[in-house]
Amino acid sequence: MGLVEEGKKHFESMSKVYGITPSLEHYACVVNILSRAGQFDEVEAFIKEQKLSTHALIWETVLGACKLHGNLDLGETAARKLFELQPKEDSAYVFLSNIFASKGRWDDVQKIRVLMSEEGIKKEPGCSWVGVDGQVHVFVSQDGSHPKTEQIYAKLQDLKQRLSFSGYIPKTENVLHNISSREKIEHLWHHSERLALGLALISASPGMPIRIFKNLRICEDCHEVMKVISYVTSREIVIRDFKRFHHFKLGSCSCQDSW
């Protein structure tokens, strides 16, 4: 919600008013509140003051916010800390690679990929799944293996045209590949959650809520698209990603665009 002072007030009241010793998760919440608000100087000061630099959870929180705000310097520091604390976890490598890609630093992206290869670390592939008529259908990005691929792609093409009239502008910065703008737009439209949505729209009864699951965090562009589609189709769409539930209805999301 961006209520920084309110969050800090509650945190301070734990020890001063209620005599509760904050846990690591509470400290991470404060780091999250500050970093999501872009107050990175205060984040660094808080981590130093509370001696939190040896905890992976803290740096994971910082790294996620650095990606959100495009803070390359602190993001790189957070990632390097995680390389030391959790050398076999893929998330820090992926986040840092994504930050480099968003800045167009493709040589550095390649260096991260080489480092992952040398360390024997493989990125968890993103996928989405949706239930239709009692069966679970799983999709990966750019998937063309489903028996109804042609109909799914046709439905997404129709939605693409409808959304263009509604003022939707693709956030191509969410495509972390060194390709043309047109290719980036096409890439976005075939993300796994959109393929799952396409199948649900051509299969489910009109008016029924659509429920999709995703093993990674939904990207900003897909999040925006789901909001607009919920409005133009008058359908409720619920997506459970790695972070939280997103309930899209009439052009808005229950997360209020913070996840």
N, C-alpha and C positions, 0 to 999 in steps of 0.2 A: 504493500500500500504506500510505501515511501514515507511512512511516519517515523522519521529518524529520531527526533527528540522524544516522542512517545515511547519508542522501543528502548532507548537509553534510560529513560525514567524508570521503566519497569525492571530493567536489568539491575540498576543501582538499588532499587527498593528491595531486591532479594536479600542482600546482606544487611543493608542499613535499617530496613523496616521489619523484615520477617526473620532475619537471622539464618537465611538459607545460603549455603555455600554453592556458588554456581558450578555446574559441571562443564566439561569440555563442549558439550552440545550448546550450552547457553552462551559460551564465549563465541562459538561459531555463528550463532544467531546474530550476535552483535556485529561480527565481521561481515556477515551477509547483509545486514541492514545498511551498514556504512558503505560497503563496496558497491551494492546495487544502486545506491544514491550517488556514486561517483566520488565519494569522499576518500580518495585513496591515500592522501597524506595522513589522515586520521586513522585509517586502517593500519598503515605501517607503524604508526606510533602506538596503537593499541596492542598490536602483536608484540612489539618490543617491550612495552610496559608490563604486559601480563605474561611474558616469557612463553609464548605460544609457538615459537618457530620450529619446534620438534614434532609438531602434530600434523599429520597428513590431512586430516579433516579441515583444518584451517586453510591450508594452501589450496585444497580442492575448491573451497568456497571462494577464495580470492581469484583463482584461475577462471572459474565460471563467470565471475563479474567482469574480469578483464576482457574476456571474449565479448561479453555484452557491450562493453564500452569501447572496445578496440584499444585498450591500454597495453601496448606491446611490451614496454619496459618492465612493468611489474608482472605482467603475464609471463614473461620469460623467466623472471626471478622465481615466481611461484612454481612454474613447470620444472625448473632445475632442482628446486627443493624436493619436489615429488619424485624426480628421477632418483634422488638419493634415498628417500624414505620408502618409496614403493617402486623399485626398479623394474618390476615385471608387470605392473599395471599399465594397460594401454591408454587409459583416459587422458593422462597428462600429455603424452606424446600427440594424441589426436587433437586435443584442445590447442596446444601450441602450434601444431601444423595448421590448424584452421585459422588461428590469428595471423600467422604469416601469410596464408593464402588470401585472407581478406585485405591484406595490405599489398598484395601483388608480389610478394617476396618468394617467388617460385624456387629459387636456388636453395633458400632455407627450408622450404617445404621438402625438397628432395633430400636435404641433409637429414631431416627428421626421419624420413622414410628409410634411409640407409641405416640410421642409428637403430631404428626398430628392427630392421632385418638382422643387424649384427647382434642385437640382444635377444633375438628369437621371439619377438613380440608381434602378435598378429592382432589387427583391429577387428573388434567384434562387428560382423556385418549387420547393418540395419535391416529390420523387417517389420511388417505390419500384418495383422491378421484380423479377419472379420467372420462372424458366423452368419451363414445364409442357409435356410432350410435344414437346419440341424447339422450342417457340415462347416468345418473351419477351413477357410481359404487363406493361405499365407502368400505374401508378396514381398519381393525385394525391389529396390529401386531399378527402374528401367526394365522391369520384368516383362517377358513376352511368352511365358510358358503356360499361362492359364488358358483353358479351352475357350473362354469367352474374351480373350484378349482384344479381338477386333471390335467387339461391342463396347468393351470398357474404354478403349482408346477413343472410339467415336463419341461416347458420352462425355469424356473429358474434353474433347475438342469442342463440343457444343457448349459446355460450361465455360470454357476458355473464351469463346466469343461473347457469351452473355456477361461474363465478368468484365470484359474490356469495355462494354457499354456502361458499366456501373462505376467506372473510374478506377478500377483496380490496376495498379502498376507493379509488375513483378520486381521483387527484391533480388536482383541477380547476384548481389554480393553474397547471397547465401549459397551460391554454387561455387564450391572451392576447387574448381578445375580451370586450367589455363586454356579456355575455349572461347569462341566468339559469343557475343551477346545473344544472338538468335539461338545458338546451341544451348546456352545457359537457360533460356526461357523454356525450351523443349525439355531440358533435363528436369527442371522444377516440376513440370506438369506430369512427370512420370515417377515422382517420388512414391515410395511404397504406400503411404497412407492415402494418397490420392487414388492409387489403383484400387485399394480396398474400398474406398468411398465409391468409385465408379461402379464396382461390382454390386455394392449394396443398393445404389440408386437404380440400377437396371433390374434388380432382383426383388428387393423388399417391397412390401405393400406401401402405397402412398400414405403419408402421415405417420408411419411408424418411426420411432427414434432409431438412429443408426449408431451402433457401438463398435468402435475400432480400438485395437490394442497395438502399441508400438514399443519395441524393446529399447529404443533410444529416445532422446529428447526431440520433440517435434521442432522443426526449423521455423524461423520467423515468417518466412513466406507462406509455408503451408498453414501456419496458424492464421495468418491474415486471410488466406483463401477460404479456409473453413468458416470463418466468420461471415464472409460475403456470401458463400454458397448457402449457409443456413438462412440467410435473408432472402436471396433470390429464389430459393426452392421451398421456403417455408418448412424446412425440415430441421428437427433437433439432431445434432451430431455430438456424440460423446466420444472423446479420445482419451484413453489412458496411456500416457507415455511414461518414460523412465522416472519423471519427476512427480507428476500429479495427474488428476483428472481435469479435463477441459470440457466444459459443457457449453457448446455453441448453440445459440438460439437468437433468431431475429437480428443477426449482425453483431452480436457481442459474445464474449467468452466469460465464463465464471471466474477465471483467473485474473481478469481485469488487465490482461497483457503483461503480467509479471509472473515468470516461472523459471 
